[in-house]
Amino acid sequence: MAATASGKDKTLRYMRLHVGGYDLSGDARTFGTLDSTFGEADTTGWNETVYNYLSDGRRQVGISGLQVLMNDDTARGYTVLKDGGAAYPTTVFFGGGGEPTVPDPAYILPGIQLSDNAALDGAIFTMTAEMKFNAVNYAAGSGNPHAVTLSYGAKTATTTGTSHDNEAASTGGWSAILHVTASSGGTWEFKLQHSTDDSSFADLATFTADGSAVTAEYKAAAGTVNRYVRLLETRTSGTVTTSCAFARS
């Protein structure tokens, strides 16, 4: 049966930040905005008394003012974000009264990092980054950053994720990010699946990542997404910690 949303109990305490294969939640401080905007096309004629606008059809997405502690330990805030221009699939998860779970909201971005500014916040040194959509990741189905959580946490055995009910099928395509933030070096398979009835599921896509190493992967495609979606994580060996978020376009 599809998971039930936790409701409006979203607080900063239960937000999580995954950048590439790294969980930076312990260093995350704040961010400015998670952008999803369209430009304006002014269609006002000479004889009109009210300005008229259409969307220009181009969505701008990105994360502004992402601030983390200047933690230079391995795989922490400074060491991950210090190289401007780096490409990182990035997800911001919104947990509801606890760590994120299906189908808590998420914001996904196949990011290209455009800055890595150091600053002093009171007595604490921080790193501030700006991330935009990485053009090399654009594909049919890309664009919408507003996603839902399909997986979050440590896995020691094959895990059939709880499904998310989209309420209806869609035909505009989809995008998703898988993060493997810890691995014992084993072998896994990660499949997105969809269903019309929440009973019989068909494969939608298979990630290239196989759970053998810390990594992150962004996928997008055109086509139909049935009403229900889930993530199937199949174990051959080893253990992993994963997170995954999925968006329909």
Secondary structure, DSSP 8 states (H G I E B T S, - for coil): -------S-EEEEEEEEEETTEE-TTTEEE-SEEEEEEEEEE---TT-SS--EEEEEEEEEEEEEEEEE---STTSHHHHHSSTT-EEEEEEEEEESSS--TT-EEEEEEEEE---EEEEETTEEEEEEEEEE-GGG--TT----EEEEEEEEEESS-EE---EE-SS-BSB-EEEEEEEEEE-S-EEEEEEEEESSSSS-EEEEE-S--SSSSEEEEEEE-B-B-SEEEEEEEEEES-EEEEEEEEE-
